[in-house]
Amino acid sequence: MSTLFDPFTLKDVTLRNRIAASPMCQYSAVDGMPNDWHRVHVPALARGGAGLVIVEATAVSPEGRITPGCTGLWNDAQAEALAAVAREIEAAGSVPGIQIGHAGRKASANRPWEGDDHIAADDPRGWETIAPSAIAYGGGLPKVPRAMTKADIDRVRGDFVAAAKRARDAGFKWLTLHFAHGYLAQ
């Protein structure tokens, strides 16, 4: 157990200990914009002593959000708001990290407490989903996504690159890519 509290260095990033606060979706953003909830809650994890605090799965594009309440990093205003979160994490002694991703066929879903299923087709809060193939995820996510074209692949790849650059410029020192449990991998 003694190594748990020892510093850990990876390349030029040193964590004060080996405790990491994993990215946890908050579903509290509006139009991808982090707000006071994020500026208070996420840095509190750093004040709790974690060596690394990773901001929730953050969409690289509007259609890449899991839900309407997910944070985004597809524009400079979002990057500026997330920079404030990164500064607070760092001020509390932790390394600021962020997870970026694209929900693919699992996008356009309701928040968990609203049903955790796809937003109805006639609901204006929803959006078109994309995936490598036009096959629904299944279960409570029955929406059939549009199969991606080569142009879609190029655009989404560019969205990941742009979001990663915005994250770096916003002060995040650790980046994870969300490619798990059915999300779009690049």
Stockholm file with secondary structure:
# STOCKHOLM 1.0

chainA/1-186         MSTLFDPFTLKDVTLRNRIAASPMCQYSAVDGMPNDWHRVHVPALARGGAGLVIVEATAVSPEGRITPGCTGLWNDAQAEALAAVAREIEAAGSVPGIQIGHAGRKASANRPWEGDDHIAADDPRGWETIAPSAIAYGGGLPKVPRAMTKADIDRVRGDFVAAAKRARDAGFKWLTLHFAHGYLAQ
#=GR chainA/1-186 SS CGGGGSCEEETTEEESSSCEECCCCCCCCBTTBCCHHHHHHHHHHHHTTCSEEEEEEEESSGGGCSSTTCCBCSSHHHHHHHHHHHHHHHHTTCEEEEEEECCGGGCSBCCGGGTSSBCCTTCTTCCCCEESSSCCCBTTBCCCCEECCHHHHHHHHHHHHHHHHHHHHTTCCEEEEECCTTCCCC
#=GC SS_cons         CGGGGSCEEETTEEESSSCEECCCCCCCCBTTBCCHHHHHHHHHHHHTTCSEEEEEEEESSGGGCSSTTCCBCSSHHHHHHHHHHHHHHHHTTCEEEEEEECCGGGCSBCCGGGTSSBCCTTCTTCCCCEESSSCCCBTTBCCCCEECCHHHHHHHHHHHHHHHHHHHHTTCCEEEEECCTTCCCC
//
